[in-house]
Amino acid sequence: MKKMITMSLIAAATTVAFASTSSDIADLQAQIDKLKTKQGKINAQSANDNIKWGVDFRTAYDNINYDMANGSSQKNDALLSMRLWLNMAYAADEHNIFKGQLSMNKAMGADFYSSRTFSMAGQFDWVGNEALTDNNLKVRQAFWLYLGDSAFGADIPWTFSIGRRPSTNGFLSSLSQDDAAQSPLGHLINVEFDGLSSKLDLSNVTGVPGMSFKVCMGLGSTNAVPMFQQANQPYTKSEDDLNDIPLAGFIFEPYNDGQYIVKTTYYKAWNLPDIAMDRMTGQQAGFEQVGDMEGAGISVLVDGLTDDGYAADVKLFGSFAWTKSSPDTNLDTFGQPTSMLGSTESETGTSYWFGAYLPVTDGENDFGTVGLEYNHGSQYWRPFTYAEDTMIGSKIAARGDAWEANYTYQINDALSAQLRYVNIDYDYTGSQGFFGGSSGAANSIDDIKEGAAAWSSLGGTEDPASGMTVVGNLMQSGMTQDQAIAAATQMGMAAAYAPYIVESAQDFRFYLRYRF
């Protein structure tokens, strides 16, 4: 169309050159003006009525290692992967904005699609774009955002948003990813989520810089029968599936002037799942729901210690978070009291997290940024951080100690590189599990190692029949038969589980990243 209009303008100008009367010239000038107006409208339409796209493409090398509780190791010296984000945005007007993100995340030369669908039983998609899967594009984000000027008739700017929200890579966790912080506090929430949020900017009416209050809620799973299942009508609730998993909470920022940033949060989630195990066969038997969970936290970031000089670009942060479990009062699938995190009682967990990001410079030239982080979690600590970006699981979820060192360098406007090392030392099991006693039980790893060692020293082997030898040796030490059987059972379970329990894990990563 643009080419045709340009040719029309040339033709009109050529005609002018051969015109002989003032009326002809005036008529042709009117035609030229009309064509120019039409071209301007087309240009405006092409600029404003299309989605704006951005590309974020990362290729990475990871060297990962797991040290197991029985002394063995599992590793991959060269895991190569690629991640593509296609970012999109469209503003219909100054109040209505659409944002979305399409994602591909895969190991080079591999297709892990079946493992992705199995890992969540096809019922909840918390890490559908964070786990390595296949080369299909999936929706990672898609939401509509409304920007309001005055809530309740007061000078309170406000927002409302609904859809597949930006609920990963949140405040503080975004630093190691070299990204802008998204909606949640990364100490407690880092998982893909569908829901809504609404925020009130209270700074104008309170006079406190950056004060705001945001409400968030949504569903982590929906109980509905898929189409074409003969036993039930489409999209009705099913007694055989997990119940809805609702989550609701708020984020309150008491102060944010851009340099000193304080954020607090509280949430509650209901009907949380765990892997159901068949106690006769020891095999996975789907998922079961075990209870509710609460969480709260406060995070502080100092973005610049001074107004100028080297310290102006230094970032320091600290964060403290708390979680509390509430097991269901009913019996589980096998007629036993329901447990959460391996306990039938309500348990609380805590975590603290510190970090520093330091510029590397000679005073004139920028040579990147060095980041250092450390976090510690207690026995019953349980955040929603399944989508945290490491190949060894969430370091923030660690019931134990984790530390990280990273170096990021911006090569040019579009290309950056990063070296990152993460080490996790676990004190308790279940850090990377769900919420019940099967995958999330918080048992002492030292106790398991001691039990496995005692089993072996008393003559126990992989053959279950060797348990009689262990019982006999325990009875010779002075135990009654019942005491010996109970002790041998615990030792045997420890020996059986030790090869599958991660005591520590390490991930070294190098990536090249194109963003524009």
C-alpha positions in Angstrom: 0.0 0.0 0.0 2.8 2.4 0.9 4.5 1.7 -2.4 1.3 2.4 -4.3 0.7 5.7 -2.6 4.3 6.8 -3.3 3.8 6.0 -7.0 0.5 8.0 -6.9 2.4 11.0 -5.5 5.0 10.7 -8.2 2.3 10.5 -10.9 0.5 13.5 -9.5 3.7 15.5 -9.4 4.5 14.6 -12.9 1.1 15.7 -14.0 1.7 19.1 -12.3 4.8 19.6 -14.4 2.7 19.5 -17.6 -0.3 21.4 -16.3 -1.0 24.7 -18.0 -3.8 26.3 -15.9 -4.0 27.5 -12.3 -7.2 25.5 -11.8 -5.5 22.3 -12.9 -2.6 23.0 -10.5 -5.0 23.6 -7.7 -6.9 20.4 -8.4 -3.8 18.3 -8.5 -2.5 19.9 -5.3 -5.7 18.8 -3.6 -5.2 15.3 -4.8 -1.6 15.3 -3.5 -2.8 16.5 -0.1 -5.5 13.9 0.0 -3.1 11.1 -0.7 -0.7 12.4 1.9 -3.5 12.4 4.5 -4.3 8.8 3.6 -0.7 7.7 3.8 -0.5 9.3 7.3 -3.5 7.3 8.5 -2.0 4.1 7.2 1.3 4.7 8.9 -0.5 5.5 12.2 -2.6 2.3 11.9 0.4 0.1 11.2 2.2 1.6 14.2 -0.6 1.4 16.8 -2.7 -1.6 15.8 0.0 -4.2 16.1 1.5 -6.1 19.0 5.0 -5.0 19.9 7.3 -8.0 20.1 10.6 -8.5 21.9 13.0 -11.5 21.8 14.9 -13.1 24.8 16.9 -16.1 23.7 19.3 -17.8 26.1 21.7 -20.7 25.4 23.2 -22.3 28.5 25.8 -24.9 29.6 25.2 -26.5 33.0 27.4 -28.8 35.0 25.3 -30.4 37.7 26.1 -32.8 40.6 24.0 -34.5 43.4 25.8 -36.0 46.4 23.5 -38.7 47.8 23.1 -39.7 51.4 24.6 -43.1 50.8 27.9 -41.6 49.5 27.1 -42.0 45.8 26.8 -39.2 43.2 24.6 -38.5 40.3 25.8 -35.9 37.7 25.7 -34.4 34.3 28.9 -32.8 33.2 27.5 -31.1 30.1 23.8 -30.3 30.0 23.1 -28.0 27.1 19.8 -26.1 26.9 18.1 -23.2 25.1 15.3 -21.0 26.3 13.3 -18.7 24.1 10.9 -16.0 25.4 8.8 -14.1 22.9 7.5 -11.0 24.7 4.5 -9.2 23.5 2.6 -6.0 24.5 -0.3 -3.9 23.1 -1.9 -0.7 24.5 -5.4 0.0 23.2 -5.3 3.3 25.0 -3.6 4.8 28.0 -5.7 2.7 30.4 -5.8 -0.7 28.8 -2.7 -2.9 28.2 -2.2 -6.5 27.2 1.0 -8.3 27.9 2.0 -11.8 27.1 5.0 -14.1 26.8 5.4 -17.3 24.7 8.1 -19.7 25.8 10.2 -22.6 24.7 12.6 -24.3 27.1 14.4 -27.5 26.1 17.6 -29.5 26.3 19.5 -29.5 23.0 18.5 -32.5 20.9 15.9 -33.8 23.4 12.2 -33.9 23.9 11.0 -34.2 27.5 7.3 -33.5 26.9 6.0 -36.7 28.4 7.9 -36.1 31.6 6.4 -32.6 32.0 2.8 -33.9 31.7 3.5 -36.8 34.0 5.3 -34.7 36.7 2.2 -32.7 37.5 -0.3 -35.4 36.6 -1.7 -33.1 34.0 -3.6 -31.3 36.8 -1.5 -28.3 37.8 1.0 -26.4 35.7 3.3 -24.6 38.1 6.6 -25.2 36.1 5.3 -25.9 32.6 7.7 -23.3 31.1 10.5 -23.5 33.7 11.2 -27.2 33.3 13.1 -28.5 30.2 10.4 -29.9 27.9 10.3 -29.7 24.1 10.5 -27.2 21.2 6.8 -26.3 21.3 5.8 -22.7 22.2 3.7 -22.5 25.3 1.9 -19.5 27.0 4.0 -18.4 30.0 2.2 -15.1 30.5 -1.0 -13.6 29.2 -2.9 -10.9 31.1 -4.9 -7.8 30.7 -3.9 -4.7 32.8 -6.1 -1.7 33.5 -4.5 1.5 34.8 -6.9 3.7 36.8 -6.4 7.3 37.8 -8.3 7.7 41.1 -9.8 5.0 43.3 -12.7 5.8 45.6 -12.8 9.3 44.3 -9.4 10.0 45.9 -5.9 10.7 44.4 -5.1 7.0 44.4 -3.8 5.5 41.1 -4.9 1.9 40.9 -4.5 -1.2 38.7 -6.5 -4.3 38.0 -5.1 -7.4 36.1 -6.3 -10.9 35.3 -4.8 -13.8 33.4 -1.7 -15.9 33.6 0.2 -13.5 35.8 3.9 -12.7 36.0 4.4 -14.7 39.2 8.0 -16.0 38.7 11.3 -14.1 38.9 9.9 -11.8 41.6 11.5 -9.3 44.0 15.1 -10.2 44.9 15.1 -13.5 43.0 15.3 -11.5 39.8 18.7 -10.1 40.7 20.6 -13.3 40.0 18.6 -13.7 36.7 19.7 -10.2 35.5 16.0 -9.4 35.1 13.6 -6.7 36.3 11.6 -7.9 39.3 8.1 -9.2 38.6 5.1 -9.2 40.9 5.7 -11.5 43.9 8.3 -11.6 46.6 10.7 -14.3 45.4 11.4 -15.5 48.9 8.0 -17.1 49.1 6.4 -17.3 45.6 8.2 -18.3 42.4 5.7 -20.4 40.4 3.5 -20.0 37.4 0.0 -19.1 38.4 -3.4 -18.1 37.0 -5.3 -15.4 38.8 -5.9 -11.7 39.3 -4.4 -8.8 41.2 -5.4 -5.2 42.1 -3.1 -2.5 43.4 -3.7 0.8 45.2 -0.9 3.4 45.1 -1.2 5.1 48.5 1.8 7.4 48.2 -0.2 10.5 47.2 -2.7 10.3 50.0 -0.2 9.3 52.7 2.9 11.3 51.6 5.0 8.2 52.0 7.1 7.4 48.9 6.0 4.3 47.1 3.5 3.1 49.6 1.1 0.6 48.0 -1.2 -2.3 48.7 -1.9 -5.1 46.3 -4.4 -8.0 46.6 -3.7 -11.2 44.7 -5.8 -14.4 44.3 -6.2 -17.2 41.9 -6.2 -21.0 41.3 -3.3 -23.4 41.3 -5.5 -26.2 40.0 -9.0 -26.6 38.8 -11.2 -29.7 39.3 -13.0 -30.2 36.0 -13.4 -33.2 33.7 -11.7 -32.8 30.3 -13.8 -33.2 27.2 -14.5 -36.7 25.8 -14.3 -38.7 29.0 -17.2 -41.1 28.8 -17.9 -41.4 32.5 -18.6 -37.7 33.1 -19.9 -34.7 31.3 -17.4 -32.1 30.1 -16.0 -29.7 32.7 -18.0 -30.9 35.6 -16.4 -31.6 38.9 -15.0 -35.1 39.4 -14.8 -37.0 42.7 -11.7 -38.7 41.4 -9.6 -35.6 40.8 -7.9 -33.1 43.0 -10.1 -30.3 44.4 -9.5 -26.7 43.4 -6.3 -25.3 44.9 -7.1 -21.6 45.7 -4.5 -19.1 46.9 -5.0 -15.5 48.1 -2.8 -12.9 49.7 -1.5 -9.4 49.6 1.7 -7.4 49.1 2.2 -4.3 51.1 5.0 -1.8 50.4 5.4 0.5 53.4 8.2 2.4 51.7 9.8 2.6 48.3 11.8 5.7 47.1 13.7 3.7 44.5 16.8 3.5 46.7 15.3 2.0 49.9 12.7 -0.5 49.1 10.6 -2.5 51.7 8.1 -5.1 50.7 5.9 -7.4 52.9 3.6 -10.2 52.0 1.1 -12.7 53.4 -0.8 -15.5 51.7 -2.8 -18.6 52.3 -3.2 -21.6 50.0 -5.8 -24.4 50.4 -6.0 -28.1 49.4 -2.3 -28.6 48.7 -1.1 -31.8 47.1 1.5 -34.5 47.7 2.4 -37.7 45.9 0.2 -40.6 47.0 2.1 -43.8 47.5 0.7 -47.3 47.4 1.9 -48.7 50.7 1.6 -52.3 49.4 3.7 -51.8 46.3 5.7 -48.7 47.2 4.7 -47.2 43.8 3.3 -43.8 43.1 -0.5 -43.8 43.0 -1.3 -40.3 41.7 -1.8 -37.3 44.0 -3.7 -36.6 47.2 -4.5 -33.4 49.0 -3.1 -33.0 52.5 -4.0 -29.5 53.9 -3.4 -25.8 53.8 -0.4 -23.5 54.1 0.2 -19.9 55.2 3.2 -17.8 54.5 4.5 -14.3 55.2 7.7 -12.3 54.7 9.5 -9.0 54.7 12.2 -8.1 52.1 14.4 -5.0 52.0 16.6 -3.8 49.2 19.1 -0.9 49.3 19.7 0.0 45.7 22.8 2.3 46.1 24.5 3.0 49.4 25.4 6.6 48.4 24.2 9.1 45.8 27.3 9.0 43.7 30.6 7.2 43.4 31.2 3.4 43.4 28.8 2.7 46.3 25.9 4.3 44.3 25.7 1.2 42.2 26.0 -1.4 45.0 22.9 -3.4 45.9 22.4 -5.0 49.3 19.4 -7.0 50.4 18.0 -9.0 53.3 14.8 -11.0 53.7 13.0 -13.1 56.3 10.1 -15.4 55.7 7.8 -17.7 57.6 5.5 -20.6 56.7 2.9 -22.6 58.6 1.2 -25.9 57.7 -2.3 -27.0 58.6 -2.8 -30.7 57.9 -6.3 -32.0 57.1 -8.1 -33.5 60.1 -9.5 -36.4 58.0 -7.7 -39.7 57.3 -5.6 -40.1 54.2 -6.0 -42.5 51.3 -4.7 -45.4 53.4 -6.7 -44.7 56.6 -3.9 -43.0 58.4 -3.9 -39.4 60.0 -3.0 -36.9 57.3 0.5 -35.4 57.6 2.0 -32.3 56.1 5.8 -32.1 55.7 6.0 -35.5 57.6 4.1 -34.3 60.7 0.4 -34.7 61.7 0.8 -31.4 63.7 0.8 -27.9 62.4 4.4 -26.9 61.9 6.2 -23.6 61.3 9.3 -23.0 59.2 11.5 -19.9 58.7 14.1 -18.8 56.3 16.6 -15.9 56.0 18.3 -14.7 52.9 21.1 -12.1 52.3 22.9 -10.8 49.2 25.1 -8.2 47.7 25.6 -7.1 44.1 28.8 -5.2 43.4 29.8 -3.5 40.2 33.2 -4.4 38.6 34.8 -1.2 37.3 38.1 0.7 37.0 36.3 4.0 37.6 35.7 4.7 33.9 34.8 1.3 32.3 32.1 -1.1 33.4 33.2 -4.7 33.5 30.0 -6.3 34.8 28.5 -7.2 38.2 29.4 -9.8 40.8 26.6 -11.2 42.9 26.8 -13.1 46.2 23.9 -14.7 48.0 23.3 -16.9 51.0 20.1 -18.4 52.4 19.1 -20.8 55.2 15.9 -22.7 55.8 14.7 -24.5 59.0 13.3 -28.1 59.2 9.7 -27.2 58.2 10.4 -24.4 55.8 8.1 -24.7 52.7 7.8 -21.9 50.1 6.2 -22.0 46.6 9.4 -21.6 44.7 9.3 -24.6 42.3 10.0 -22.5 39.2 13.2 -21.0 40.5 15.8 -21.0 37.7 18.5 -23.6 38.6 18.9 -27.1 37.2 19.1 -28.6 40.7 15.9 -27.2 42.1 15.1 -24.2 44.2 17.9 -23.0 46.4 15.5 -20.8 48.3 13.5 -23.9 49.3 16.5 -25.5 51.0 16.0 -26.9 54.5 19.7 -26.2 55.2 22.2 -23.8 53.6 22.6 -22.5 50.1 25.0 -20.0 48.6 25.5 -18.5 45.2 28.1 -16.6 43.3 27.5 -15.1 39.9 29.2 -12.7 37.4 27.2 -11.0 34.7 28.7 -9.0 31.8 26.8 -6.9 29.2 28.8 -7.5 26.0 26.7 -5.0 23.9 23.2 -3.6 23.8 21.7 -7.0 22.9 24.1 -9.7 24.2 25.1 -10.6 27.7 26.9 -13.5 29.4 26.8 -14.9 32.9 28.8 -17.4 35.1 26.8 -18.7 38.0 27.6 -21.3 40.7 24.9 -22.5 43.2 25.6 -24.9 46.1 22.9 -26.4 48.3 23.6 -28.3 51.6 20.5 -30.0 53.0 20.0 -30.8 56.6 16.5 -32.3 56.1 14.8 -34.2 53.4 11.9 -33.0 51.2 13.1 -29.5 50.3 12.2 -30.1 46.6 9.0 -32.1 47.3 5.4 -31.2 47.8 3.4 -30.7 51.0 2.7 -34.1 52.5 4.7 -36.9 54.0 5.6 -38.8 50.9 7.7 -36.3 49.0 7.8 -33.4 51.5 8.7 -35.1 54.8 11.3 -33.1 56.7 13.5 -35.9 58.2 17.0 -35.4 59.5 19.5 -36.5 56.8 22.1 -37.2 59.6 19.7 -39.6 61.3 19.1 -41.4 58.0 22.8 -41.7 57.4 23.4 -43.0 60.9 20.5 -45.5 60.5 21.9 -46.8 57.2 25.4 -47.2 58.6 24.0 -49.1 61.7 22.0 -51.4 59.4 25.1 -52.2 57.4 27.3 -52.7 60.5 24.7 -55.1 62.1 24.7 -57.3 59.0 21.9 -55.7 57.0 22.0 -55.8 53.1 19.7 -55.0 50.2 18.1 -58.4 50.8 15.1 -57.8 53.2 15.7 -61.2 54.7 18.9 -59.8 56.2 16.6 -58.0 58.6 16.5 -61.1 60.8 20.2 -60.9 61.2 19.9 -57.3 62.3 17.1 -58.2 64.8 19.2 -61.0 66.2 22.2 -58.8 66.7 20.2 -56.1 68.4 18.6 -58.7 70.8 22.1 -59.9 71.7 22.9 -56.3 72.7 20.1 -56.4 75.2 17.0 -55.3 73.3 13.7 -57.1 73.6 12.3 -58.7 70.4 9.8 -55.9 69.9 12.4 -53.2 70.4 14.8 -55.0 68.1 12.1 -55.3 65.3 11.2 -51.7 65.6 14.8 -50.5 65.5 15.7 -52.8 62.6 12.7 -51.6 60.7 13.8 -48.0 61.1 17.4 -48.8 60.1 16.2 -50.8 57.1 14.1 -48.0 55.8 17.0 -45.6 56.3 19.3 -47.9 54.3 16.6 -48.2 51.5 16.0 -44.5 51.2 19.6 -43.2 51.5 20.5 -43.8 47.8 17.6 -41.5 46.8 18.1 -38.7 49.2 20.1 -35.7 48.1 22.5 -34.4 50.8 24.1 -31.6 48.6 23.8 -30.4 45.1 25.8 -28.1 42.8 25.0 -26.3 39.6 27.7 -24.4 37.5 26.2 -22.5 34.6 27.5 -20.4 31.7 25.1 -18.7 29.4 24.9 -16.3 26.4 21.7 -14.3 26.2 20.3 -12.2 23.4 17.6 -9.6 24.4 16.1 -7.0 22.2 
